Amino acid sequence: MALKSVQVRLTEQQLKTIDQKVKKGDYPSRSEAIRDYVRRAELFELFNRFFAMMEEKPVSEQDLERVRQRVWDKKYAQRVKAKAS
């Protein structure tokens, strides 16, 4: 997927937090840290929608496990494989 450049304004504390994570080795760059934060925000939004749906119609443990596995496969399994390479 092609990446596009955007300007983002962060507080001094937000930038400090990101820089600390980069320095610690959690991320290779500021850009990757920010992309990861966006991915996590997307996942958080997905969970919020999922929990709202569960309030309308409860689901079984089996259904929850299937959803958990699909989310893992779609959002994280590729990243884990890439890190292992």
Solvent accessible surface area in square Angstrom, and as a share of the most:
residue,aa,sasa,rsa
1,M,224,1.00
2,A,91,0.70
3,L,124,0.62
4,K,181,0.77
5,S,114,0.74
6,V,118,0.68
7,Q,146,0.65
8,V,76,0.44
9,R,201,0.73
10,L,65,0.32
11,T,80,0.47
12,E,156,0.70
13,Q,112,0.50
14,Q,89,0.40
15,L,59,0.29
16,K,109,0.46
17,T,48,0.28
18,I,9,0.05
19,D,50,0.26
20,Q,97,0.43
21,K,64,0.27
22,V,43,0.25
23,K,182,0.77
24,K,153,0.65
25,G,59,0.57
26,D,65,0.33
27,Y,29,0.11
28,P,115,0.72
29,S,43,0.28
30,R,115,0.42
31,S,60,0.39
32,E,41,0.19
33,A,0,0.00
34,I,50,0.25
35,R,83,0.30
36,D,2,0.01
37,Y,81,0.31
38,V,81,0.46
39,R,68,0.25
40,R,127,0.46
41,A,59,0.46
42,E,88,0.39
43,L,21,0.10
44,F,138,0.57
45,E,101,0.45
46,L,57,0.28
47,F,80,0.33
48,N,72,0.37
49,R,139,0.51
50,F,34,0.14
51,F,111,0.46
52,A,52,0.41
53,M,124,0.55
54,M,53,0.24
55,E,154,0.69
56,E,149,0.67
57,K,149,0.63
58,P,111,0.70
59,V,56,0.32
60,S,57,0.37
61,E,138,0.62
62,Q,133,0.59
63,D,47,0.25
64,L,51,0.25
65,E,86,0.39
66,R,139,0.51
67,V,50,0.28
68,R,123,0.45
69,Q,73,0.33
70,R,179,0.65
71,V,22,0.13
72,W,104,0.37
73,D,71,0.37
74,K,161,0.68
75,K,62,0.26
76,Y,44,0.17
77,A,20,0.15
78,Q,132,0.59
79,R,68,0.25
80,V,80,0.46
81,K,142,0.60
82,A,69,0.54
83,K,163,0.69
84,A,89,0.69
85,S,128,0.83
